[in-house]
Amino acid sequence: MKVTHEISDNLTGVISIEVVPADYQEKVNTVLKDYRKKANMPGFRPGMVPMGMVKKMYGNSVLAEEINRMLLDQLNSYINENKISILGNPVPKADDSIQLDINQPKEVTFRYDIGIAPEFEAKITDKDKYTYHVINVDDELIDKYTMDLRRRYGKVSEADKASENDMLSGKFVELDEEGNPKEGGIESQSTVSLEFIEDEKLKKSLVGKKPGDSFELSPEAVSKGHDDMGKMLGVDHDAVHEILHNNTKFAFVVDKVYQMDPADLDQEFFDKMYGEGTITSEEDFRARVKEDLEKMFVQDSDRFLMRQFREDYIEKLKLDLPDDFLKVWLKAVNEHPISDEQLEEEYDQYAEGIRWQLIESKLTKSHEVQVTQEEVIEFAKNAIRNQYAQYGIPDMDDSVIENSARELLKNEEQVRNIYDNLYGERLLGVLKETAKLKNKEVSFDEFVKLATGKPAKKGIMNNLKSLFD
């Protein structure tokens, strides 16, 4: 078996694998002999089915399976041995048409298109200069956050009609072209929180709605992105794209209106928030809120710094990518059919993600950033502890935490996410230690506007992380 490759100037290449009958015949014959031993066909004793009949029934499928296995092994070995930095995976040449026949063995050449990662250097130095935004936690911000907490831990009651902070509970109903409920269309029970609607005109139109009211409402206008919209309608990501592409109309039928009565700022509330007897006065409560906000905002300031750094390095390095190859590969590996229009619409965002992955990988190597297995396990255990704490169980037994963490680490996707988080933390540390950072104090509203380009909306401090997702 002979394997060769060629690389072009446009970061694409071709790997060719020449396969001759001697490469596969022995293995194919061994598999067919095993099939013959196990074959149970009318008119023949077990193990006595003629080989010719076995070949006729299973030969070509066994041949194809064995050659595919060999090709995959050869591709992976060749790429690793020759240290070819590929993007995506090899894709069989679209213009190759190869027919295999167990009865007519012949020499065949399989060719695969590959995309090559660009070569570049990247390292953080003291010449990198960034502004580090520190959010000023003033009395106004403490007041706002306190009200958020009081509403979160308050009591829900039904209302006759909706005010600007209330929630509509009801059902989304898909409409046909005439504006009537579509037979067999989407129907999904959901809720709409007026408080978090950014479109002030839309919010104003919903104030005063009552149980029994029905009106046309765009789920996109009252959701936080495509994933949230999918949950709201009870459909998957692809269905959301189809709904948006077709401009599908929906009505919302109100079942009930709920209002949140804020909790009283009393000892019961203090105990619920921080544990019995930990906080005993409003003054202590405000001091604790200030401390918590300052800790929380450090994480948000770090995220914003990393976003600036990411955007800066992507722009500075301007890495070329094998765009045509990546588009072909994306269509080939996508679980669901993807149109050329959708691919073009989403490709730039995907390409930016690839560029950052390449840069991040290069930086971690340049600065010898490492993550150990022990650190991964400890990260998982801390995640489990935090999860139990959210359920009101702050002191879970260590053996339970250990077992839960081990179970979590059996999930490959979870492990990848943990490694990504830890490498991200390490890289942030390198950035803060190496680059020149100039602290700048800003108000919460100024920070939100910097992060989003929009004014801060009510309640956003409960979910600032979403600004950077």
C-alpha positions in Angstrom: 0.0 0.0 0.0 1.5 3.3 -1.1 0.4 6.6 0.5 1.5 10.1 -0.8 0.2 13.6 -0.5 0.4 17.0 -2.2 -0.3 20.4 -0.7 -1.3 23.4 -2.7 -0.7 27.1 -2.0 -4.3 27.7 -1.0 -4.1 25.5 2.2 -5.6 22.5 0.5 -4.1 19.2 -0.4 -4.8 15.6 -1.6 -3.8 12.4 0.1 -3.6 9.4 -2.4 -3.7 5.8 -1.2 -2.8 3.1 -3.8 -4.4 -0.3 -2.8 -3.5 -3.5 -4.6 -5.3 -6.9 -4.2 -2.4 -8.2 -2.0 -3.2 -5.5 0.6 -6.7 -6.9 1.3 -7.3 -10.3 -0.2 -5.9 -12.4 2.8 -8.1 -10.5 5.3 -11.2 -10.6 3.1 -10.7 -14.4 2.6 -10.3 -14.9 6.3 -13.6 -13.0 7.0 -15.4 -14.9 4.3 -14.2 -18.3 5.7 -15.5 -17.2 9.1 -18.9 -16.4 7.5 -18.9 -19.8 5.8 -18.4 -21.6 9.2 -21.3 -19.7 10.7 -23.6 -19.8 7.6 -26.9 -21.7 8.1 -28.7 -22.2 4.8 -31.3 -24.6 3.7 -29.9 -27.6 1.9 -26.4 -27.4 3.4 -25.0 -28.7 6.6 -23.6 -26.0 9.0 -20.2 -24.9 7.7 -20.6 -26.6 4.3 -22.1 -23.8 2.3 -20.1 -23.4 -1.0 -17.6 -20.6 -0.8 -18.8 -19.3 -4.2 -22.3 -18.8 -2.7 -20.8 -17.0 0.4 -18.8 -14.8 -1.9 -21.9 -14.0 -4.0 -23.9 -13.1 -0.9 -21.3 -11.3 1.3 -18.2 -10.7 -0.8 -18.6 -7.2 -2.0 -19.8 -5.9 1.4 -16.9 -7.6 3.2 -14.5 -6.2 0.6 -15.9 -2.7 1.0 -15.8 -2.9 4.8 -12.3 -4.2 5.0 -10.9 -1.6 2.5 -12.7 1.2 4.4 -11.1 0.1 7.6 -7.6 -0.1 6.0 -8.1 3.3 4.4 -9.1 4.9 7.7 -6.1 3.4 9.5 -3.7 4.5 6.8 -5.1 8.0 6.7 -4.7 8.5 10.4 -1.3 6.9 10.6 0.0 8.9 7.6 -1.3 12.2 8.9 0.3 11.6 12.3 3.6 10.3 11.0 4.0 13.2 8.6 2.7 15.8 11.1 0.2 17.2 8.7 -1.9 19.9 10.5 -5.3 19.3 9.0 -8.6 21.1 9.6 -11.7 19.0 9.7 -11.3 15.5 8.3 -10.2 14.1 4.9 -13.1 14.1 2.4 -13.2 11.5 -0.5 -12.7 13.3 -3.9 -16.1 14.1 -5.2 -15.1 13.3 -8.8 -13.8 9.8 -8.0 -16.1 6.9 -8.9 -14.7 3.6 -7.7 -16.4 0.3 -8.2 -15.2 -2.7 -6.2 -15.9 -6.3 -7.2 -14.8 -9.3 -5.2 -14.5 -11.4 -8.4 -12.4 -8.8 -10.2 -9.6 -7.7 -7.8 -7.6 -4.8 -9.2 -5.3 -2.0 -8.2 -7.3 1.1 -7.0 -6.2 4.6 -6.0 -8.3 6.4 -3.4 -7.9 10.2 -3.1 -8.9 12.5 -0.3 -9.1 16.2 -0.2 -7.7 17.8 3.0 -7.7 21.3 4.5 -4.4 22.5 6.0 -4.1 24.7 9.1 -2.1 27.9 8.4 1.4 28.3 9.9 1.9 31.2 12.3 3.4 32.3 15.5 1.6 33.8 18.5 2.8 34.8 22.0 1.5 37.3 24.6 4.0 40.0 25.5 4.1 43.2 27.4 3.5 45.0 24.1 -0.1 43.8 24.3 -2.1 46.6 25.9 -5.7 46.4 27.1 -8.2 48.3 29.2 -9.5 46.3 32.2 -12.9 47.5 33.1 -13.8 47.5 36.8 -17.5 47.9 37.6 -18.2 50.3 40.3 -20.7 48.8 42.8 -22.6 51.9 44.1 -25.7 52.3 46.2 -28.0 52.5 43.1 -26.6 49.2 41.8 -27.0 47.6 45.2 -30.7 48.8 45.3 -31.3 47.3 41.8 -29.8 44.0 42.7 -31.6 43.8 46.0 -34.9 44.3 44.2 -33.9 41.5 41.8 -33.3 39.2 44.7 -36.5 40.2 46.5 -38.5 39.5 43.3 -36.7 36.2 42.8 -37.6 35.0 46.3 -41.0 36.7 46.4 -44.4 35.1 46.0 -46.2 34.5 42.8 -49.9 35.4 42.5 -52.4 35.6 39.7 -53.4 38.9 38.3 -56.4 40.1 36.3 -54.2 41.8 33.7 -50.5 42.2 32.9 -48.3 45.0 34.0 -44.8 45.6 32.7 -43.1 43.2 35.2 -45.6 40.4 35.0 -45.5 37.1 33.1 -48.0 35.7 30.6 -48.7 32.0 30.7 -50.3 30.5 27.6 -49.8 28.7 24.3 -48.1 29.5 21.1 -50.2 28.3 18.1 -48.9 28.2 14.5 -51.0 30.1 12.0 -51.7 29.4 8.3 -51.5 31.9 5.5 -55.1 33.2 6.3 -54.1 33.8 9.9 -56.1 30.9 11.3 -54.7 28.0 13.6 -52.9 25.7 11.2 -54.2 22.1 11.2 -51.4 19.9 12.6 -49.2 22.9 13.2 -47.0 23.7 16.2 -48.7 24.2 19.5 -46.6 24.7 22.6 -47.3 25.7 26.2 -44.9 28.5 27.2 -44.5 31.7 29.2 -43.6 35.2 28.3 -41.9 37.5 30.8 -42.7 41.1 30.0 -39.9 42.3 32.3 -37.2 41.0 30.0 -38.6 42.1 26.6 -36.1 44.5 25.0 -38.6 45.9 22.4 -40.3 48.7 24.4 -43.1 49.0 21.8 -43.8 45.3 22.0 -43.7 45.3 25.8 -46.2 48.2 25.9 -48.5 46.3 23.6 -48.6 43.3 26.0 -49.3 45.4 29.1 -53.0 45.0 29.9 -53.4 41.6 28.3 -55.8 39.3 30.2 -56.6 35.6 30.4 -58.4 34.5 27.3 -56.8 37.1 25.0 -55.4 35.8 21.7 -53.0 37.9 19.5 -50.3 37.4 16.9 -46.8 37.3 18.6 -43.4 36.5 17.2 -41.6 33.9 19.4 -38.3 35.3 18.2 -39.2 38.7 19.6 -39.7 37.3 23.1 -36.9 34.7 23.3 -33.2 35.0 24.1 -31.7 33.4 21.0 -32.5 30.4 18.8 -32.0 27.8 21.6 -34.4 29.6 23.9 -36.9 30.0 21.0 -36.7 26.2 20.3 -37.5 25.4 23.9 -40.3 27.9 23.8 -41.9 26.2 20.8 -40.9 22.6 21.7 -38.8 22.2 18.5 -35.2 21.5 17.6 -32.6 23.9 16.2 -33.2 23.0 12.6 -36.9 23.6 13.0 -36.2 27.0 14.4 -34.1 27.9 11.3 -37.0 26.6 9.1 -39.5 28.7 11.0 -37.4 31.9 10.7 -36.6 31.2 7.0 -40.4 30.7 6.2 -41.4 33.7 8.4 -43.9 31.4 10.1 -46.6 33.3 12.0 -47.8 32.4 15.5 -50.6 33.5 17.9 -50.3 33.5 21.6 -53.3 32.5 23.7 -53.1 33.7 27.3 -54.2 31.3 30.0 -53.1 33.1 33.1 -51.3 36.3 34.2 -48.8 36.0 37.0 -47.3 38.8 39.1 -44.3 38.5 41.5 -44.8 40.2 44.9 -41.2 41.0 46.2 -40.2 39.4 49.4 -40.0 41.7 52.5 -36.5 42.8 53.5 -36.6 41.0 56.9 -34.8 38.3 58.9 -36.7 35.5 57.1 -35.3 36.9 53.7 -31.8 37.3 55.1 -31.8 33.7 56.4 -33.1 32.4 53.1 -30.3 34.2 51.2 -27.3 33.6 53.4 -28.2 31.0 56.1 -29.8 31.4 59.5 -28.3 34.2 61.6 -25.5 35.0 59.1 -27.0 38.5 58.3 -29.0 40.3 61.0 -29.5 43.8 59.6 -30.2 45.6 56.4 -26.8 47.3 56.7 -25.0 43.9 56.9 -27.1 42.7 54.0 -26.1 45.6 51.8 -22.5 45.1 52.7 -22.7 41.4 51.7 -24.5 42.2 48.5 -21.7 44.7 47.6 -19.0 42.1 48.3 -20.9 39.4 46.2 -21.3 41.8 43.3 -17.7 42.8 43.3 -16.6 39.2 43.2 -19.2 38.4 40.4 -18.1 41.4 38.4 -14.5 40.3 38.4 -15.5 37.3 36.4 -17.4 39.5 34.0 -14.5 41.9 33.7 -12.3 38.9 32.9 -14.7 37.7 30.2 -14.8 41.1 28.6 -11.0 41.3 28.7 -10.7 37.9 27.0 -13.3 38.9 24.4 -11.2 42.0 23.6 -8.1 39.9 23.4 -9.7 37.3 21.2 -11.1 39.8 18.7 -7.8 41.7 18.7 -5.7 38.6 17.9 -8.1 37.3 15.3 -7.9 40.7 13.6 -4.2 41.1 14.0 -3.2 37.6 12.7 -5.8 37.5 9.9 -5.3 33.8 9.5 -6.2 32.4 6.1 -8.3 29.2 6.0 -9.1 26.7 3.3 -12.7 28.1 3.1 -13.9 26.1 0.1 -12.7 22.8 1.6 -14.2 23.6 5.0 -17.6 24.4 3.4 -17.6 21.0 1.6 -16.5 19.2 4.8 -19.2 21.0 6.9 -21.9 19.8 4.4 -20.5 16.3 4.4 -20.4 15.9 8.2 -23.6 17.7 9.2 -26.2 15.4 10.7 -29.0 17.1 8.8 -29.0 18.5 5.3 -27.7 22.1 5.2 -28.5 24.4 2.3 -25.8 26.5 0.5 -27.7 29.6 1.6 -27.6 28.5 5.3 -24.0 27.5 5.0 -23.0 30.9 3.6 -25.0 32.7 6.3 -23.3 30.8 9.2 -19.8 30.2 7.8 -18.2 33.4 8.8 -19.0 32.8 12.5 -17.8 29.2 12.2 -14.5 30.4 10.5 -13.9 32.9 13.3 -14.3 30.1 15.9 -11.8 28.0 14.0 -9.3 30.9 13.9 -9.6 31.4 17.6 -9.1 27.7 18.3 -5.9 27.7 16.3 -4.7 30.9 18.0 -5.6 29.6 21.5 -3.8 26.3 20.8 -0.7 28.1 19.6 -0.7 30.4 22.7 -1.1 27.5 25.1 2.0 25.9 23.5 4.0 29.1 23.4 3.4 29.7 27.1 3.6 26.0 28.1 0.1 26.0 29.5 -0.7 22.6 30.9 -3.8 20.9 32.5 -3.4 17.8 34.6 -5.9 14.9 35.1 -6.0 15.8 38.8 -7.1 19.3 38.0 -9.8 18.0 35.7 -11.1 15.8 38.5 -11.1 18.6 41.0 -12.9 20.9 38.6 -15.6 18.3 38.1 -15.9 17.9 41.9 -16.3 21.6 42.4 -18.9 21.7 39.7 -20.8 18.9 41.5 -20.5 20.8 44.8 -21.9 24.0 43.3 -24.8 22.0 41.8 -25.7 20.5 45.1 -25.4 23.9 46.8 -27.9 25.4 44.3 -30.3 22.7 45.5 -29.8 23.8 49.1 -27.4 21.0 50.0 -24.1 22.8 50.7 -22.3 20.0 52.7 -22.7 16.9 50.6 -20.6 13.9 51.6 -17.2 13.7 49.9 -17.8 10.1 48.7 -21.0 11.2 46.9 -19.1 14.1 45.3 -16.3 11.8 44.2 -18.6 9.2 42.6 -20.7 11.9 40.9 -17.5 13.5 39.5 -16.3 10.1 38.2 -19.7 9.6 36.4 -19.5 13.1 34.9 -16.0 12.4 33.5 -17.3 9.4 31.6 -19.0 11.8 29.2 -16.4 12.8 26.6 -18.2 16.1 25.8 -18.2 17.1 29.4 -14.5 16.3 29.7 -13.7 18.4 26.6 -15.7 21.3 28.1 -13.7 21.0 31.4 -10.4 21.0 29.6 -11.5 24.1 27.5 -12.5 25.9 30.7 -9.2 25.1 32.5 -7.1 26.1 29.5 -9.1 29.3 29.2 -8.5 30.1 32.8 -4.7 29.4 32.4 -4.6 31.6 29.3 -6.4 34.4 31.1 -3.8 34.2 33.9 -1.0 34.5 31.4 -2.7 37.5 29.8 -3.2 39.3 33.1 0.3 38.6 34.2 2.1 39.4 30.9 0.1 42.1 29.0 -0.1 45.7 30.2 -3.5 46.3 31.7 -4.9 49.7 32.5 -7.8 49.6 35.0 -10.7 51.8 34.2 -13.7 52.2 36.6 -17.1 52.2 34.9 -20.7 52.1 36.0 -22.7 48.9 35.5 -24.7 50.5 32.7 -21.6 51.7 31.0 -20.1 48.2 31.2 -23.3 46.6 29.7 -23.3 49.1 26.9 -19.6 48.4 26.2 -20.3 44.6 26.1 -23.5 44.7 24.1 -23.7 48.1 22.3 -27.1 48.5 24.0 -28.3 50.1 27.2 -28.6 47.8 30.2 -32.0 46.2 30.7 -33.7 45.5 34.0 -32.6 42.3 35.7 -29.6 41.7 33.4 -27.1 41.6 36.3 -28.5 38.1 37.2 -27.2 36.8 33.9 -24.2 38.9 32.8 -22.4 35.8 31.5 -24.9 35.7 28.6 -23.3 38.9 27.3 -20.2 36.9 26.4 -21.7 33.6 25.1 
